[in-house]
Every structure is written in C-alpha cells, then in structure tokens.
Amino acid sequence: MKHDEEAHRYYYPVEGRGDGAIGGAAAFLAIILVPAGLYTAWNTVAAWISSLFFS
C-alpha cells in the first residue's frame, strides 16, 4: 500500500487539466491584441488629424 500512497501525490485527474484553458487563452490574446488595437487606433487618429492640418 505504500506504493499507492506515494503514487497518489503525483496523480492529477485528467478532467481537471483543461479547466480555465479557454480563459487563459483569452487573457493571453487580450494581452497581445489590446495594445495592438490601441496602437492601430492611435495611428489612425494621428493620420486623420495630420491629414486635416497638412493636406
């Protein structure tokens, strides 16, 4: 029985491994996409303002 007790410490149920994977992927994408979107939006606004004054 000692072997079973030792093995139990390293056992992780398979059904619990995917919990939060979608949320983690969404957070990872948000970390990348939010700054990229802000950068794109700022460049669009800056180009629009520039075209108003310098065209």
PANUMI-163112 format. One record per residue (C-alpha): residue number from 1; residue in three letters; chain; x, y, z. Coordinates in Angstrom, 1 decimal. Each point is the difference from the previous one (the first is absolute). Last residue first. Example, Ala and Ser with C-alpha at 12.3 -4.5 7.8 and 13.67 -1.06 7.14 Angstrom:
<atoms>
{atom 2, "SER", "A", {13.7, -1.1, 7.1}}
{atom 1, "ALA", "A", {-1.4, -3.4, 0.7}}
</atoms>
This chain:
<atoms>
{atom 55, "SER", "A", {-3.3, 68.4, -46.7}}
{atom 54, "PHE", "A", {2.0, 0.8, 3.1}}
{atom 53, "PHE", "A", {-2.6, 0.9, 2.6}}
{atom 52, "LEU", "A", {-2.8, -2.4, -0.7}}
{atom 51, "SER", "A", {2.3, -2.8, -1.3}}
{atom 50, "SER", "A", {2.0, 0.1, 3.2}}
{atom 49, "ILE", "A", {-3.2, -0.3, 2.1}}
{atom 48, "TRP", "A", {-1.0, -3.1, -2.0}}
{atom 47, "ALA", "A", {3.6, -1.5, 0.2}}
{atom 46, "ALA", "A", {0.1, 0.6, 3.7}}
{atom 45, "VAL", "A", {-3.5, -1.6, 0.5}}
{atom 44, "THR", "A", {1.0, -3.1, -2.1}}
{atom 43, "ASN", "A", {3.4, -0.3, 1.8}}
{atom 42, "TRP", "A", {-1.8, 0.2, 3.4}}
{atom 41, "ALA", "A", {-2.5, -2.7, -1.1}}
{atom 40, "THR", "A", {2.7, -2.3, -1.2}}
{atom 39, "TYR", "A", {2.1, 0.4, 3.1}}
{atom 38, "LEU", "A", {-3.1, -0.5, 2.2}}
{atom 37, "GLY", "A", {-0.9, -3.1, -2.0}}
{atom 36, "ALA", "A", {3.5, -1.4, 0.4}}
{atom 35, "PRO", "A", {0.0, 0.8, 3.7}}
{atom 34, "VAL", "A", {-3.4, -1.9, 0.4}}
{atom 33, "LEU", "A", {0.9, -2.9, -2.3}}
{atom 32, "ILE", "A", {3.1, -1.4, 1.8}}
{atom 31, "ILE", "A", {-1.2, 0.0, 3.6}}
{atom 30, "ALA", "A", {-3.5, -0.8, -1.3}}
{atom 29, "LEU", "A", {1.3, -3.1, -1.8}}
{atom 28, "PHE", "A", {1.6, -1.2, 3.2}}
{atom 27, "ALA", "A", {-3.1, 0.7, 2.0}}
{atom 26, "ALA", "A", {-2.2, -1.9, -2.5}}
{atom 25, "ALA", "A", {2.4, -2.9, 0.1}}
{atom 24, "GLY", "A", {-0.1, -0.1, 3.8}}
{atom 23, "GLY", "A", {-3.8, 0.2, 0.0}}
{atom 22, "ILE", "A", {-0.2, -2.8, -2.5}}
{atom 21, "ALA", "A", {2.5, -2.1, 2.0}}
{atom 20, "GLY", "A", {-1.8, 0.6, 3.3}}
{atom 19, "ASP", "A", {-0.7, -3.6, 0.7}}
{atom 18, "GLY", "A", {1.8, -2.2, -2.5}}
{atom 17, "ARG", "A", {2.0, -1.9, 2.5}}
{atom 16, "GLY", "A", {-2.9, -0.9, 2.3}}
{atom 15, "GLU", "A", {-1.5, -2.8, -2.1}}
{atom 14, "VAL", "A", {3.4, -1.8, -0.1}}
{atom 13, "PRO", "A", {0.2, -0.4, 3.8}}
{atom 12, "TYR", "A", {3.4, 0.8, 1.4}}
{atom 11, "TYR", "A", {2.0, -2.8, 1.7}}
{atom 10, "TYR", "A", {3.4, 0.9, 1.3}}
{atom 9, "ARG", "A", {-0.8, -0.3, 3.7}}
{atom 8, "HIS", "A", {-2.0, -3.1, -0.6}}
{atom 7, "ALA", "A", {3.0, -1.9, -1.2}}
{atom 6, "GLU", "A", {1.6, 0.1, 3.5}}
{atom 5, "GLU", "A", {-3.2, -1.3, 1.6}}
{atom 4, "ASP", "A", {-0.3, -2.8, -2.6}}
{atom 3, "HIS", "A", {3.5, -1.1, 0.6}}
{atom 2, "LYS", "A", {-0.4, -0.1, 3.7}}
{atom 1, "MET", "A", {-3.0, -2.3, -0.4}}
</atoms>
